[in-house]
Amino acid sequence: MYDFNGKFVAVTGAAQGLGAAMAQRFLQDGAEGVALLDLNREGLQAAATRLDPAGTRTMAVVCNVADHRSVEEAFHQILARFGRVDILINNAGITRDSMSHKMTVEQFDPVVQVSLNGAFYCAQQVIGPMREQGWGRIISLSSLAAGGNVGQANYSAAKAGIIGMTKTLALELAPNYVTVNCIAPGLINTEIIKSVPEKQMEAFLKSIPMHRVGEPEEVANLAAFLASDEAAYITGQCIKITGGLR
């Protein structure tokens, strides 16, 4: 457990999966307020109710991170209630898989806009205040696919971009004691893998040295560590959480 008393957190893509798990971890570790951002209004409200039935420590903010104006409005709402954001978790992402020679602009652009552009738009909203207060954490979700993955030229490009952006922001913000890191998960037990055929899943598991998928809570554990004071000297890093899969 880490101590996030007095800290305010914003998590994108928080309606389910990794986002919801990370939001829950920060609440468990005492965060004073957690803003849940997602485009899925119904799922977002359900997550907020489940994580904080009283509604005293969370706020659900409908936001399209691919739209700069939507992001500005979302953070205006967050700052109006919380006053600041100490920890930003850029988790929002989508997939539109296709072999490159068949991939359309309608498949390529949205994936990059949500995963990469969205992370940048959100980071821009908190960089100034974090620099002024001399403390902050920006943690973005990359992926093992950043190293390349068949049928995911769009997703791989976006997640590789997250790594480059993370390293640049880390250099820019280190003098202000704001750390910027990213997490690259492998196969994690979220809604996405439920659609994977059984035989294909068996092959995936054989390729993982630990022979199991990761759990969202394990990714949340890593995010909590990187956001904690114990990780104050770690910045500009991309940390894999893959069960040994390279």
N, C-alpha and C positions, 0 to 999 in steps of 0.2 A: 504494500500500500504506500502511496505517495501522498503528500500533503498539498492539496490545491485550495486550501481555505483562502478566501478572498480573491480567487482567480475567476475570470470570466472566459468562457470557451465558446467558439463557433465551430460547428461541424457541418460540412456540406454532404449531400447524399445521405442524410441521416434517417430516412424513413425506414430503412431496413438494413440487414447485413452488417458489413463492417462499420458503417457510419453509426448505426444504432448501438452496436457493441462498444464503440469508442466513447460515444456520449454517455452510455451507462457507466463505463469505467470512471470517467471524470466525475460523475455525480457520486459514485461510491467513494471516491477519494476526496470528497469534500468541496468540489468546485461550488462557488457561490451561485453561479448562473451558467447555464448551457443553452445556447441558441441552436436549434435544429433547423437546418435549411434543406429544402428539397422541392422539386417541382410537383411531386405527388402529394396533393393536398390531403387526400383521405388517409394515405399511409403515414404521412407526416403527423397528423393529428393523433392517429392511433398510437404511434410511437411515443409522442409526448405524453399522452395519457398513461401509457404503460410505465414509462420511466419515472414520471413525476405526477402521480394522481392528483395531488393538491394544486399543481401548476404554479408553485411558488418559486421554483428554481429553474424551470425551463421555459422557453418560448418557441413556438413553431412559426417559422417564417417561410412562406411559399416563395421560391426564388428559382429563376432560370439562370444558372451560372454562366451560360453561353451568351447571355444578354447583359452587356455592361450596365445599362440603365437599371435593369432588374437587380443586379448586384448592388449598385449604389443605393437603391431604395431599401433593399434588405438590410444593409449595414446601417442605414439611417435609422431604421426601426430598432435594430439591436442597440445602437449607441444611445438612443433615446431612453431605453429601459435600463440597460446595464451600465452605460457610461463609458465603457471601454471593452476591448477584446484583448486579453492577454495571450491566448492560445488559439491559433487557427489551424483547423484540420481540413485540408483540401482532399476530400474523398470522392466527390461526385465524378462519375464516369459512366460511359455507355459503350456497348459494342455493336458493330454492324459488320460482321465477318463476311469476307468474300475473297476469292483468289484475286490477285492484283489485276490480272488482265480482264477481269469481269467487274471489278469494283467501280461503282459510279460515284460521281461527285456527291450525290445525295447520301451515299454511304460513308464517304471519306470525311467530308467537312464537319458533320455534326460530332463525330467522335473526337476530332481534334479540338473543336470549339468547346465542348463540354469539359474534357479532361485537361487540356493544356491552357486554352484561353481562359476558361473558368477559374483555374487555379491562379492565374496571373491577375485577373480582375479582382478576386477576393483578397489576394496578398496586397494589392495596391491600396485597398481600403484600410488596412491595419498597419502598414509599414510606417507611416508618419507618426501616429500615436505611440507605436512601440519604440521608435527611435527617441521620442521625446521623454518617455518614462524610463528609458534605459533598461528595459526588460521585455522579452517577448519570445514566443515560440511559433514558428511556422513549420508545419509538418504536412507533407503532401504524399499521396499514394501513387507510387509508380507501379511497376509490375515486373515480374521475371520476363514477361514478353517484350520488355524494352530491348532485350538482346536479340530480338527477332522471333517471329512465330508465323508459321504458314497460315495464310488466310487472314492475317491481322496487320497488314501494312499500315492501316490507319491507326489502330490501337497501339501498335509497337512504336510508331513515330511519335504519337502523343505522349506515351509513357517515357520514351527516351528523352523527349523534350523536357519533361518534368525534372529529370536528373540534371540536365544542363542548366535549367532555370534555378534549381535549388542551389547548385554550386555558385552561381553568379550572385544570387541574393545573399547567400552566406558570406561571401566576400564583402559585399556592400554593407551589410548590417552588423558584422562582427564588432566593429569599434563601438557600437551602441549596446553590446551585450544582448543582441537578439540572435538566437540560433535558428538556422534553417536546415532541415533535414528531410529526407524522404525514405519511405518504406516500400520495398519491392516484394510483395507476397507472391508465393507460388499458388498451388491449388488450395483454396480455402473453402470450407463448408458453408457456402452461401446459396441463395436461390438459384444462381446460375448453373451450378453443377447438378441440380436435380433433373435437368433436361438432358444430361449426358447419358447416352446409351450404356447399359451395364457392361458390355464387352469392352467398350472404349474406356470406361472408368477403371476396369480391371487392368488394362494396359497402362493407364496413367499411374495407378498405384504401384505397379511393378517398377516404374521408372523413378519413383521417389525412394531414396535410401531408407527413410523411416517407414515406408509402406503404409502411409496413412495421409489423409488430408489434414490441413491445419484447421483450427477452430477460430472463429471471429474474435473470441476472447483473447487468444494468443497474440493476435495483431494488436488488439487494444492494450494488452500489457506492454508491448513495445512502444506504442504511441505514448502511453503514460510515462514510461521511463524517459523517453526523449524530451517530454515536456517538463520533466521534473528538474529541480535544482541539482540533483545528482548527475545530470547530463549536461551541465552548464558549459563544459569545455568541448562538447561534441557539436560540430557544425559542418555543413557542406558535405554530409555523408549520405549515401544510399545504402540502407541496411536490408539485406535479403532475409526473408523469413519463409523458408521453402522446404523444411524437413531434409535438407542436404542436397536438394536438386539444384543444379547449376544453371 
